[in-house]
Amino acid sequence: MKFTDEQIATIGENIIKALKTVFDPEIPVDIYELGLVYDVQISEDGDVKVVMTLTTPNCPVAESLPQEVKEKVAGVENVNSVDLELTFEPSWNKDMMSEEAKFELGILF
């Protein structure tokens, strides 16, 4: 089944909601607001590609966090498959965080 642009936009919104339920265990902010998700692409067939990073390559959840992201995105209605790409280019830094995340962590003055 091919999805319309409107349906793809809805799938995208639901994926973002799902991503906002995944938290970095060391920082009390979800990975979306932290800026760890670089890109989400959705094909008209419902195939999703997520490009994300971790706060550091040695992150203690380097194994489990990407798996959790993949499972949460796969659980979104109308998602057919999930391809998760973990990258460290560009490396994550606190400037990638949303204003909300910076405020929550007391970085925004």
mmCIF file of the C-alpha atoms, coordinates in Angstrom:
data_MODEL
# 
_entry.id   MODEL 
# 
loop_
_atom_site.group_PDB 
_atom_site.id 
_atom_site.type_symbol 
_atom_site.label_atom_id 
_atom_site.label_alt_id 
_atom_site.label_comp_id 
_atom_site.label_asym_id 
_atom_site.label_entity_id 
_atom_site.label_seq_id 
_atom_site.pdbx_PDB_ins_code 
_atom_site.Cartn_x 
_atom_site.Cartn_y 
_atom_site.Cartn_z 
_atom_site.occupancy 
_atom_site.B_iso_or_equiv 
_atom_site.pdbx_formal_charge 
_atom_site.auth_seq_id 
_atom_site.auth_comp_id 
_atom_site.auth_asym_id 
_atom_site.auth_atom_id 
_atom_site.pdbx_PDB_model_num 
ATOM 1   C CA . MET A 1 1   ? 0.000  0.000  0.000  1.00 0.00 ? 1   MET A CA 1 
ATOM 2   C CA . LYS A 1 2   ? 1.270  3.435  -0.928 1.00 0.00 ? 2   LYS A CA 1 
ATOM 3   C CA . PHE A 1 3   ? 0.721  6.220  1.591  1.00 0.00 ? 3   PHE A CA 1 
ATOM 4   C CA . THR A 1 4   ? -0.260 9.776  0.664  1.00 0.00 ? 4   THR A CA 1 
ATOM 5   C CA . ASP A 1 5   ? 1.872  12.735 1.739  1.00 0.00 ? 5   ASP A CA 1 
ATOM 6   C CA . GLU A 1 6   ? -0.717 13.484 4.411  1.00 0.00 ? 6   GLU A CA 1 
ATOM 7   C CA . GLN A 1 7   ? -0.527 9.927  5.778  1.00 0.00 ? 7   GLN A CA 1 
ATOM 8   C CA . ILE A 1 8   ? 3.271  10.066 5.734  1.00 0.00 ? 8   ILE A CA 1 
ATOM 9   C CA . ALA A 1 9   ? 3.134  13.343 7.698  1.00 0.00 ? 9   ALA A CA 1 
ATOM 10  C CA . THR A 1 10  ? 0.896  11.657 10.293 1.00 0.00 ? 10  THR A CA 1 
ATOM 11  C CA . ILE A 1 11  ? 3.252  8.677  10.522 1.00 0.00 ? 11  ILE A CA 1 
ATOM 12  C CA . GLY A 1 12  ? 6.118  11.162 11.010 1.00 0.00 ? 12  GLY A CA 1 
ATOM 13  C CA . GLU A 1 13  ? 4.286  12.937 13.839 1.00 0.00 ? 13  GLU A CA 1 
ATOM 14  C CA . ASN A 1 14  ? 3.599  9.594  15.516 1.00 0.00 ? 14  ASN A CA 1 
ATOM 15  C CA . ILE A 1 15  ? 7.247  8.567  15.149 1.00 0.00 ? 15  ILE A CA 1 
ATOM 16  C CA . ILE A 1 16  ? 8.316  11.806 16.863 1.00 0.00 ? 16  ILE A CA 1 
ATOM 17  C CA . LYS A 1 17  ? 5.845  11.098 19.690 1.00 0.00 ? 17  LYS A CA 1 
ATOM 18  C CA . ALA A 1 18  ? 7.357  7.605  20.025 1.00 0.00 ? 18  ALA A CA 1 
ATOM 19  C CA . LEU A 1 19  ? 10.918 9.005  20.014 1.00 0.00 ? 19  LEU A CA 1 
ATOM 20  C CA . LYS A 1 20  ? 9.948  11.388 22.820 1.00 0.00 ? 20  LYS A CA 1 
ATOM 21  C CA . THR A 1 21  ? 9.277  8.339  25.029 1.00 0.00 ? 21  THR A CA 1 
ATOM 22  C CA . VAL A 1 22  ? 12.923 7.218  24.789 1.00 0.00 ? 22  VAL A CA 1 
ATOM 23  C CA . PHE A 1 23  ? 15.225 8.758  27.383 1.00 0.00 ? 23  PHE A CA 1 
ATOM 24  C CA . ASP A 1 24  ? 18.974 8.879  27.739 1.00 0.00 ? 24  ASP A CA 1 
ATOM 25  C CA . PRO A 1 25  ? 19.523 7.216  31.127 1.00 0.00 ? 25  PRO A CA 1 
ATOM 26  C CA . GLU A 1 26  ? 22.148 9.758  32.176 1.00 0.00 ? 26  GLU A CA 1 
ATOM 27  C CA . ILE A 1 27  ? 20.169 12.867 31.226 1.00 0.00 ? 27  ILE A CA 1 
ATOM 28  C CA . PRO A 1 28  ? 16.493 13.247 32.194 1.00 0.00 ? 28  PRO A CA 1 
ATOM 29  C CA . VAL A 1 29  ? 15.476 14.443 28.713 1.00 0.00 ? 29  VAL A CA 1 
ATOM 30  C CA . ASP A 1 30  ? 14.135 12.433 25.774 1.00 0.00 ? 30  ASP A CA 1 
ATOM 31  C CA . ILE A 1 31  ? 16.450 11.678 22.848 1.00 0.00 ? 31  ILE A CA 1 
ATOM 32  C CA . TYR A 1 32  ? 14.420 13.819 20.427 1.00 0.00 ? 32  TYR A CA 1 
ATOM 33  C CA . GLU A 1 33  ? 14.726 16.979 22.552 1.00 0.00 ? 33  GLU A CA 1 
ATOM 34  C CA . LEU A 1 34  ? 18.397 16.146 23.198 1.00 0.00 ? 34  LEU A CA 1 
ATOM 35  C CA . GLY A 1 35  ? 18.987 16.357 19.454 1.00 0.00 ? 35  GLY A CA 1 
ATOM 36  C CA . LEU A 1 36  ? 20.218 12.775 19.160 1.00 0.00 ? 36  LEU A CA 1 
ATOM 37  C CA . VAL A 1 37  ? 17.870 12.093 16.233 1.00 0.00 ? 37  VAL A CA 1 
ATOM 38  C CA . TYR A 1 38  ? 19.405 13.632 13.121 1.00 0.00 ? 38  TYR A CA 1 
ATOM 39  C CA . ASP A 1 39  ? 16.938 12.480 10.492 1.00 0.00 ? 39  ASP A CA 1 
ATOM 40  C CA . VAL A 1 40  ? 13.760 10.451 9.997  1.00 0.00 ? 40  VAL A CA 1 
ATOM 41  C CA . GLN A 1 41  ? 12.848 9.444  6.446  1.00 0.00 ? 41  GLN A CA 1 
ATOM 42  C CA . ILE A 1 42  ? 9.572  7.720  5.593  1.00 0.00 ? 42  ILE A CA 1 
ATOM 43  C CA . SER A 1 43  ? 8.927  6.110  2.217  1.00 0.00 ? 43  SER A CA 1 
ATOM 44  C CA . GLU A 1 44  ? 5.493  5.904  0.650  1.00 0.00 ? 44  GLU A CA 1 
ATOM 45  C CA . ASP A 1 45  ? 5.537  2.199  1.584  1.00 0.00 ? 45  ASP A CA 1 
ATOM 46  C CA . GLY A 1 46  ? 5.960  2.978  5.289  1.00 0.00 ? 46  GLY A CA 1 
ATOM 47  C CA . ASP A 1 47  ? 9.637  2.047  5.420  1.00 0.00 ? 47  ASP A CA 1 
ATOM 48  C CA . VAL A 1 48  ? 11.399 4.275  7.929  1.00 0.00 ? 48  VAL A CA 1 
ATOM 49  C CA . LYS A 1 49  ? 15.045 5.217  8.186  1.00 0.00 ? 49  LYS A CA 1 
ATOM 50  C CA . VAL A 1 50  ? 16.221 6.829  11.409 1.00 0.00 ? 50  VAL A CA 1 
ATOM 51  C CA . VAL A 1 51  ? 19.662 8.442  11.582 1.00 0.00 ? 51  VAL A CA 1 
ATOM 52  C CA . MET A 1 52  ? 20.721 9.086  15.149 1.00 0.00 ? 52  MET A CA 1 
ATOM 53  C CA . THR A 1 53  ? 23.717 9.430  17.399 1.00 0.00 ? 53  THR A CA 1 
ATOM 54  C CA . LEU A 1 54  ? 24.575 8.968  21.058 1.00 0.00 ? 54  LEU A CA 1 
ATOM 55  C CA . THR A 1 55  ? 25.918 11.573 23.454 1.00 0.00 ? 55  THR A CA 1 
ATOM 56  C CA . THR A 1 56  ? 29.284 9.759  23.282 1.00 0.00 ? 56  THR A CA 1 
ATOM 57  C CA . PRO A 1 57  ? 30.566 6.736  21.354 1.00 0.00 ? 57  PRO A CA 1 
ATOM 58  C CA . ASN A 1 58  ? 31.224 5.071  24.743 1.00 0.00 ? 58  ASN A CA 1 
ATOM 59  C CA . CYS A 1 59  ? 27.671 5.681  25.925 1.00 0.00 ? 59  CYS A CA 1 
ATOM 60  C CA . PRO A 1 60  ? 26.685 2.960  28.430 1.00 0.00 ? 60  PRO A CA 1 
ATOM 61  C CA . VAL A 1 61  ? 23.492 2.317  26.444 1.00 0.00 ? 61  VAL A CA 1 
ATOM 62  C CA . ALA A 1 62  ? 25.217 2.117  23.043 1.00 0.00 ? 62  ALA A CA 1 
ATOM 63  C CA . GLU A 1 63  ? 23.707 -1.337 22.546 1.00 0.00 ? 63  GLU A CA 1 
ATOM 64  C CA . SER A 1 64  ? 20.282 -0.988 24.136 1.00 0.00 ? 64  SER A CA 1 
ATOM 65  C CA . LEU A 1 65  ? 19.268 2.569  23.200 1.00 0.00 ? 65  LEU A CA 1 
ATOM 66  C CA . PRO A 1 66  ? 19.307 2.092  19.381 1.00 0.00 ? 66  PRO A CA 1 
ATOM 67  C CA . GLN A 1 67  ? 17.379 -1.170 19.854 1.00 0.00 ? 67  GLN A CA 1 
ATOM 68  C CA . GLU A 1 68  ? 14.791 0.615  21.995 1.00 0.00 ? 68  GLU A CA 1 
ATOM 69  C CA . VAL A 1 69  ? 14.448 3.342  19.346 1.00 0.00 ? 69  VAL A CA 1 
ATOM 70  C CA . LYS A 1 70  ? 13.996 0.728  16.627 1.00 0.00 ? 70  LYS A CA 1 
ATOM 71  C CA . GLU A 1 71  ? 11.319 -1.089 18.644 1.00 0.00 ? 71  GLU A CA 1 
ATOM 72  C CA . LYS A 1 72  ? 9.408  2.117  19.492 1.00 0.00 ? 72  LYS A CA 1 
ATOM 73  C CA . VAL A 1 73  ? 9.427  3.301  15.860 1.00 0.00 ? 73  VAL A CA 1 
ATOM 74  C CA . ALA A 1 74  ? 8.435  -0.175 14.619 1.00 0.00 ? 74  ALA A CA 1 
ATOM 75  C CA . GLY A 1 75  ? 5.469  -0.021 16.991 1.00 0.00 ? 75  GLY A CA 1 
ATOM 76  C CA . VAL A 1 76  ? 4.061  3.093  15.306 1.00 0.00 ? 76  VAL A CA 1 
ATOM 77  C CA . GLU A 1 77  ? 0.941  2.409  13.238 1.00 0.00 ? 77  GLU A CA 1 
ATOM 78  C CA . ASN A 1 78  ? 1.595  1.986  9.489  1.00 0.00 ? 78  ASN A CA 1 
ATOM 79  C CA . VAL A 1 79  ? 5.368  1.626  9.897  1.00 0.00 ? 79  VAL A CA 1 
ATOM 80  C CA . ASN A 1 80  ? 6.410  -1.264 7.683  1.00 0.00 ? 80  ASN A CA 1 
ATOM 81  C CA . SER A 1 81  ? 10.108 -1.583 8.532  1.00 0.00 ? 81  SER A CA 1 
ATOM 82  C CA . VAL A 1 82  ? 12.767 0.369  10.422 1.00 0.00 ? 82  VAL A CA 1 
ATOM 83  C CA . ASP A 1 83  ? 16.356 0.885  9.367  1.00 0.00 ? 83  ASP A CA 1 
ATOM 84  C CA . LEU A 1 84  ? 18.367 2.552  12.110 1.00 0.00 ? 84  LEU A CA 1 
ATOM 85  C CA . GLU A 1 85  ? 21.707 4.115  11.283 1.00 0.00 ? 85  GLU A CA 1 
ATOM 86  C CA . LEU A 1 86  ? 23.956 5.092  14.156 1.00 0.00 ? 86  LEU A CA 1 
ATOM 87  C CA . THR A 1 87  ? 26.427 7.836  13.263 1.00 0.00 ? 87  THR A CA 1 
ATOM 88  C CA . PHE A 1 88  ? 28.948 9.960  15.102 1.00 0.00 ? 88  PHE A CA 1 
ATOM 89  C CA . GLU A 1 89  ? 29.302 12.518 12.302 1.00 0.00 ? 89  GLU A CA 1 
ATOM 90  C CA . PRO A 1 90  ? 28.698 15.224 13.252 1.00 0.00 ? 90  PRO A CA 1 
ATOM 91  C CA . SER A 1 91  ? 29.415 14.455 16.884 1.00 0.00 ? 91  SER A CA 1 
ATOM 92  C CA . TRP A 1 92  ? 26.690 15.413 19.258 1.00 0.00 ? 92  TRP A CA 1 
ATOM 93  C CA . ASN A 1 93  ? 27.101 18.515 21.393 1.00 0.00 ? 93  ASN A CA 1 
ATOM 94  C CA . LYS A 1 94  ? 24.804 20.404 23.735 1.00 0.00 ? 94  LYS A CA 1 
ATOM 95  C CA . ASP A 1 95  ? 24.037 23.030 21.073 1.00 0.00 ? 95  ASP A CA 1 
ATOM 96  C CA . MET A 1 96  ? 21.938 20.376 19.310 1.00 0.00 ? 96  MET A CA 1 
ATOM 97  C CA . MET A 1 97  ? 19.512 20.250 22.227 1.00 0.00 ? 97  MET A CA 1 
ATOM 98  C CA . SER A 1 98  ? 16.143 21.968 21.941 1.00 0.00 ? 98  SER A CA 1 
ATOM 99  C CA . GLU A 1 99  ? 15.493 25.102 24.003 1.00 0.00 ? 99  GLU A CA 1 
ATOM 100 C CA . GLU A 1 100 ? 13.154 22.967 26.123 1.00 0.00 ? 100 GLU A CA 1 
ATOM 101 C CA . ALA A 1 101 ? 15.910 20.447 26.884 1.00 0.00 ? 101 ALA A CA 1 
ATOM 102 C CA . LYS A 1 102 ? 18.419 23.192 27.692 1.00 0.00 ? 102 LYS A CA 1 
ATOM 103 C CA . PHE A 1 103 ? 15.916 24.828 30.030 1.00 0.00 ? 103 PHE A CA 1 
ATOM 104 C CA . GLU A 1 104 ? 15.139 21.506 31.692 1.00 0.00 ? 104 GLU A CA 1 
ATOM 105 C CA . LEU A 1 105 ? 18.835 20.901 32.350 1.00 0.00 ? 105 LEU A CA 1 
ATOM 106 C CA . GLY A 1 106 ? 19.483 24.475 33.468 1.00 0.00 ? 106 GLY A CA 1 
ATOM 107 C CA . ILE A 1 107 ? 21.759 25.254 30.534 1.00 0.00 ? 107 ILE A CA 1 
ATOM 108 C CA . LEU A 1 108 ? 19.582 28.086 29.246 1.00 0.00 ? 108 LEU A CA 1 
ATOM 109 C CA . PHE A 1 109 ? 20.224 31.362 30.990 1.00 0.00 ? 109 PHE A CA 1 
# 
